[in-house]
Structures are given as structure tokens and as C-alpha cells.
Amino acid sequence: MRLRTVAVALVAVVSLAACGGQREPSGSGTGSGGRLTIATGNTTGVYYQLGGALASVISQKMSGYRATASETGASVQNIQGLVGGNYDIAFSLGDSAADAVNGVNSFKTKQDVVALTRLYNNYTQVAVRTSAGINSIADLKGKRVSTGSPNSGTEVIARRLIEAAGLNPASDVTAQRLGLPESVDAMKSGSIDALVWSGGLPTGGITDLFTSMGKGVKLLPIADLLPKMQEKYGSIYSQAPIPAATYKQPADVATIIVPNVLLVRKDMKDELAEQLTKVVYDNMDALVAVNAAAKGIKLENADKTDPVPLHPGAKKAIDSLK
């Protein structure tokens, strides 16, 4: 009954908690109270759902704090906004976070971001129109493909996948830089042939796509590109199946996964970082009630954020919880 009560309460408040705008000023959180802003992702993605749930939990469980979650383009944009002071907490894919701390690819200089914890894994989900004759990433040549929102972790992975297949993402595909809701609508209308999405399982937008289009859409197996991805970018990428039951597909689909991390600025007070990390693990039931992807948030993996440094306050919290 307790879990059901929490779930009902969170469903009622997630939409409210997640309606903060991207342009809000920097948060005022300290070790003893204040306002906190959370950068999430597209409205039909897991970041947005869990970000809203996390904002609700912080507001309910951390005395003196009020948290709001903002819709964003996700990882790269989240990190830019975090460093710029627009957000206090940010969801990010591990590969984008690694680029940030190393000052490479999307980031010109090393960014002062650290992790509160490792989260669940994101699954690369490449959905294609069955009639488009696409059976591999190489078959995307000449096709209309949504590569994700500008400055998102999805866009980073999409471009890397296309390159790993021997294609030029700038010229060999007609790239559409769309958020997930727009990508799903474009698939339904036939204005694109494929979409790339990096998210937890299940992702609401992808569920909607398969519910609406049925056998008119399918997921591509892409694990064959993992060796090339690892050769260039390291072990941040690994392989796992998308279970058939996730989207009611005929069989599991082998794909490439990457961990998510919860980021803050390096100058966050140790006491606040400790409290935030504890509130995640003390309220796992509430997060799972909003999206099952949260089941992948495991305390035993909490400190496995390398190469992104763990915040000292977060380390203290994790050590005390183990």
C-alpha cells in the first residue's frame, strides 16, 4: 500500500515538478536549504520522468528545499547549463560527461563537473520504418534520420554510430535534429525513415511509436558496431539486449549501452551533495514507481563514475550506505 500511495502522489506532482523553464536563474541551494533546479531531457524520455520524481522527492524529503525539473535537450545542453549556473543538478550520459571532464568533442575546455552517482544504463534504440529497407546502420545512407535534439547525448551517439558504420553523418544521411516527441510524430507521418534514441527501458515515446505503428516499425540490432565504438571511445560503451517484452517485439535486440550519471558542479557544498545522494537511494521505491528504468540504479555501482570524479560529499554518502 505504501508503494501505491507514493506512486499515486508522484504521478500527481511529476508534471508540476517538471514544468520549470530552462531560463530560470541559478539555483540557491546550500547545505541548509534553498531552491534547486534539475536539468532533465525530452518530455517523453526517462530523464524527464525521473527528474520530475527526483524534484518531488527532494521537495518532500529534504527540509527547507524546493526543487524543480526542467525540460531540456539533454546531456550536452545539460552540462553546458550546469556549468553556466542555470541548473544545480543534471542528468547526463556517461560518454558526454566524460567528454566534458576531458574537454574534448562537444567541449572546448575541461568542465568543472563531478558526479553524485552512477544511474541506470541508457539503451541505444534505433527504430526504422519496416518499409524503408533498413537492416543495418550502413543502410541509413541516403535516408532521412532523426539524430536527436541538438546538443543531446542521443545526437552524440547517433553521429558516432553512423561514423562507425563507415558513413559521414554530415553528408551520407539527411539528418533531422529532432527531440523524441517530434521524432515519433515524424515516423508516424512518414517524413523520416529512422530515429536514434538513447534512453532507459521503457521509454514512453518509443512505447507510443510501437503501439501506434505496430509492425510498421522495428528496432535495429547494432551490437556489431561495438568493437569500433570501443576502439575509438573506450569501455564507456558495452553491449546488452533490449528484451522483446519491452516493446512487444518478436525477439530480443542486441544493442549498445552507456551508463547515465547525475552531475553537479565541483563547488557544490559537501553537505548538500551528501544529502542529495542519500535522498536518491533512500527513495528508490518512489523513482521506480515513476519509471522502471530506475531499477537499474544500484548502490553497488554508485561510485563507478570514472572518468568523471565523484563529489566528496557523494562519496561520503555512498560509503555510509554500503
N, C-alpha and C positions, 0 to 999 in steps of 0.2 A: 504493500500500500504506500509505503514511503516513497519508493521509486516512482510510482504512478503519480503521486501528488507533486513531486519535483518536476516530472515531465510536463504535466499539465500547466504548472506555474511557468515553466520556462517557455513553452510554446506560446503562452500569452504575452510574454515580455520580450522574446528574442527580436521580434520586428521593431519594437520600440527601442531596444538597446542598440540595434544595428542601423539606426537612421541618422547617426551623426554625419555631418558633411566632411569632405576631405579638406576643406579650407579652414577648419577650426584652428585657433591658435594653439601653441604648445601647451601641453598639459601641465598641471601644477602639483602633481603628486610628490609627496615627500615621505619620510618614514612614519609620519603620524596622521596622514590624511590628505585629501585633495582630489582633483579631477584627473582622470586618466583616459587617454584615447588609444584605441586599438585599431591598427590597420589590418584589414582582412582581405577581401577579394571580390570576385563577381557574385552577384546576388543569388545565383543558382548553384554556387560552389560550396564546398565543405568549409573553407576558411570563413566565409560569411556566416554560416550557421554556427560554427563553433566559436567564432569571435563574438557573436551576439550572446551565446550562452556564457562565455567567459566573462563578458561585461556584466551580465546579470549576477553571476556568482560573486564577482568582486564587489559589486554594489551591495549585495545582500550579506556577504560573509566578512568583509574587511571594514571594520568600523571606521567611519569618517571618510570613506572613499566613495566616489561616484564614477563609474566607468561607462564609456560609450564606445560602440564599434562603428567603423566607417567602411562603406563600400569603396573598393579601390580596384586598380588594375592588377594588383597582387605583387609578387616578390620584389622585382627590381624597383618598382614605384614605391613599395612599402619601405624598402631600405632607404631610398632617397628621402622620403618623407620623414622617416625616423631620425636620420642624421640631421635633416633640416629643422627638426623641432616641431613638426606638425603632428607627430604621434609619439606616444610613450612606449608602446609595445607593438610588435609587428610580426605577423606570420610570414614565413619565407621558406622556399625550397632550399635544401642544403647546398645545391650547386650554385645558386645565385648568392647565397650567404658566403660561400667560400670565395667566390669572385670578389665580393665586397671587401672581405678582410685582407685579400691578397692584392686588391687594386688592379684587377685585370678585366678584360672583356667589357662589360657594361659600365665599369667603374674606372675612372681615370687615376684615382689615388686610393690608398688604403683607407677603409672606413672604420670609424671607432664604434663598432657594434660588437656585442657579446650575446651569448645565449643564456636564456633561463633554463631551457630544457630541450631535449630532442622530443619530437612529437611522433605521430604516426607516419607511415610511408605514403608517398604520392605515387599513383599508378599512371603511367603514360597510356592514355586511351585515344587511339586513332580510329575514328569512326568514318566509314566511307559509304557512299550510296552503292548499293549492290549492282545497280545498272551501269556504273561508271567504269567497270573493267579494271578495278584497282585491287591487286592482290599482294602488293608489297609497297614499301616506301618508294622504291625506284619507279613504280608505276604512277607516282604522283606527277611525273614530268608532264608538263603541258596542262595540268589540271588546276582547278580553282580550289584553293585550300585555305581554310581559316587557321592561322598560326597562333591565335590567341590575342589577347589585349596587348597594346603597345606597352613595353617595359614590364611584361609579366614573366614569371618563371616558365609558363607554358610556351611563350614565344622563344625563350632561350632554348628549351629542349626541342621544340619543333625545328628550329634552324639547325641545331646540331644533328638531329636525326636525318634531315634532308641532306646535309653535307656528308654524313656517314654513309649514305646510300649512293654517294658519288654525284649528287646533283648540286646545282648552285641555287640556294634559296632565293636569290635576288632575280634570277632570270629563267630558271627552269620550271618554276611553278608560278602561278598567278596567286600571290599571297594576299589574303584578306586579313587584316589585323582586327579581329572582332572579339568581343567578350563572349563568354559562353552563352548567355541568353540569345544574343544576336546570331551566334554561330548555329545554334539549334534551329532558330527560325529560318536561317538561310538554307540549311539542309532540308528542312520541310518544304520550302518553296522551290527547291531545285536550283538556287542561284550559286551554290557551291557544291563541289563534289566530295569534299572531305573536311574533317576538322581534327585538330590535335588538341587534346586536353590533358593536363596533368592535375590529378586530384585524388582525394580519398575515395574509398568504396563504401557505399554507393555515392555517386554524385547525382544530385537531384536533376540537373539539366540533362545528363546522359540518360537517366531513367526515363525522363519525359520523351527524349528522342526515340528510344526503342519502343516505348509504349505507343507513341503516335505512328511510327513508320513500320514497325514490325519487321518483316523480312526484307523490307526495302533498304535496310541499313545493316551493316555488320562491322565488327571490330577486327582490325588487322593484327596478326601476330608480328611482333617486331624484335623479339629477343635475339634474332640472328645478327642484329647490328650492335649488340652489347660489346663484343671484343673491340670494335673500332672506337666506340664511345669511351671505353675504359682506357684504351691505348692513349687517347688524346687528353682525357679529363680525369682519369684515375678511378679509384674504387668507390667514389661517391655514388656511382651507378651500379645497380645489381639487377638480378632477374627474379621475377615472381609471376604466378598466374593470376589472371582475373578470373575468379571462379565463375563457372557457367551460370550459377544461380543468381549472381549479382544483377544481371540484366536479362535473365531468362534466355540465355544463348544456348545453342546445342552442345557446346563443349568449352572447356577452359581455354583461355587465350594467353599465350606466353608474352609477357611484356617487360619493359624496363621500369624499374622503380628508383626513387630517390627519397631520402628522408626529409621531413619537414623540421624546422626549428622555430622556437619562439624567441624573438630577438628584442633587446633593449639597447640603449646607449651605454657605453662603458662607464659614464659618470653617474649612473643611477645609484642612489644610496643603497648600501648593503642591506639595511634593514628592510627596505621596500622590496628589493629583489628576492630576499628570503621569503617574505610574506606572499609575494605573487607566486613563487614556485610552489610553496606549500598549498596555496589555495587550489592550484590545478589538481594536485594529487589527492587532496582531501575531499574533492568534489567530483571525482571521476564519474560517479553514477549520473550526475546531472549533465555532464558533457555527452556521455554515451546515449542518454535519453534523447538528445537532440540529433545526433548523427552517429551511427555505428562505427564510423571510421575512428572515433575516439578510443575504441577498444584496443587500437594499436599503440596507444600511449602507455609505455611500460616503464615502471620505476627503474628496472634493471638496465634500461637503455638511456636513462635520463641524462647521464653525463657524457654520452657518446656523441659529442657535437663537433669533434675535430674535422676540419682545421679551425672552426670557429671557437674562440675561447669561451669557457664557461664563466659567468659572472661569479665573483667570490661569494656573494650572498646566496646565489642559487646553489653553489656547491655546498655551502653550509646546510641549506635546507635538504638537499638530496642526501647528504651524509647522515643527517639526523633521521630521515625517513626510512633509510635502508635497514 
